[in-house]
Amino acid sequence: MSSDPETTRIVRSWLDEGVTELPDRVLDAVLDQVPATAQRRVTWWPARRLSTMNTTLKVGLAAVLVAVAALIGINYLGTSNVGGPGVDSSTPTPEPTPVTTPAPTPVGLLPEGPHLLTDGEALDGMPTLPMTVTIPAPDWYGEPGDGILVKNDVSDAPDGAGMIVFFGDLYVYGDPCDWATTRPEAPASTVDELVAALTAQASRDATEPVDVTVDGYAGKSITLHVPDDAVFNECDSDTFGSWGVPGDDVTPFRYHQDPGQIDKLWIVDVDGMVAVIDTAYYEGTPQSAVDELEAIVDSTTFGE
């Protein structure tokens, strides 16, 4: 039996306990055979960064590389034994059956169909009502109970689209850019109070409110605009915000992503609690996404 002493030495050294590094030429051969699958990051959740590899992961990776390196060495030694004892060189080596691994589902991707948008539990200190919506098309992202939906995982200009919901009393700022000094003494606690405060809000170019119903509950719809020339870093804390919520935190709970953002609001009274459905998009947002937002609002049901 003939063999390559150098290859045999490398493979045997990898089988010894405690080895933690591969020679570069073996590592390159191993990595060439390890498939990589790109994963999509959900932009509206915190990115998680792994700056250093922990010891357990190192040992696990070493074990995988040892096995692959040993396989490479065995295959190499096998092909060098042509004509040796017990080897039929005329018999072809069967090709391994390829294994297809399905692509992982992106985090937060919601299938079409009904989803519980809020579950009635307090959210960031705010009250909520159980609220179910139906996703009518692919590529909507969210997390059950969070009260947020985003099309294509993009809420930013020029073509993002999304929806966020609020319940209860809201402090509507007199000026969304100078919100720190224009927070009112008392919150808006009814549909009419909220619509009046938003209509009077500086720079928002509010439309005339119209009567609407959502799941049979009456209210108003109004559309607001973030000015195209708004400079967010000239606003309080670099934030352009519409309203805050009761409590010690006076910073905006509805802050905006970019100049030019359009907010179409459905504001309804659900058994004495105000519910605000805020759909947000831009002039560059595809009409199909805007239509899907409308369909989601139309599908809303409150309660268990």
C-alpha positions, 0 to 999 in steps of 0.5 A: 500500500502506498500513501502520501506521508505528509497527508497521513501525518496531517490527518493523524495529527488532527485526530490527536486530542487537543488540536485546535488549528488546521494547516492553511492548505487543509483549511482551504480545502475544507472551507471549499466544501462547506456550503454557506447560506446568507441570512437576512437581518431584520432591520427593525430589530437590534442586530446581534453581533458575535465579536469573538467565538466562544470556547465551546463553539471553537471545539465544536467547529474543530470537531467538524473540521477534523471529520471533514479533514479526515474524510479528505485524507481518506479519499486521497489515500484511497485514490493512491492505492490503485492496484493495491491488495483488495482494491478493484480499480475497475469499479467506479466509486459511487457519487454521494447523493446531494442533500438539499437544505431548505433556506431558513425562514427570515426572522419575523416573516409572517405568512399570509392569513390572520395574526394576533397583532396585539394580545391585550397585555400592556405594551411598553407601559401602554394599555392594549386591546386584543387585535387580529389582522389578516396579512393579504400578501407575502413579505410582511414582517412583525412579531405577534403582540408587538403591534407593528407590521413592516412591508419587506422589512423596510420602513424607511424612505423612499419606498418603505411601508408599515403599520403601528398601533396605539391605545389609550390617552396620547399627548399630541405635541404642538410642534413635532420638531419642538416636541420637548416644549410643546407637550400639552398639560393634558392628553387627548382621551377621545377620538374628537380630542385626538383629531383636533390636536393632530389637525392643529399640529404645526407643519403636518398639513393635515387633511380634513377628517372623515368618518370611518368604522373599523370592525363596526367601531366608529371613528375618524380617519385623517392623513398627516405629512412629515414635511419633505424639507424637515431636518430631523437633526435640528429637532429636539433630540434629532427626533420628529415626533407626533405624540407621547404617552402618559408616564415619566418618559416624555419622549415621543412614542410615535417618532418618524423615520424620514422626511416625506413620510405620510401617516394615514390614521384610523382613530376609533373608540373601542368600548371607551378606549381610543385605538389609533391605527397608523399606516405609514408610507412615502410617495415612492411606496408602491401602490400595491403596498399601500393597498395592502395596508388598507386591506389589513386595516379593513380586516381588523377585529378587536377582542378575543 
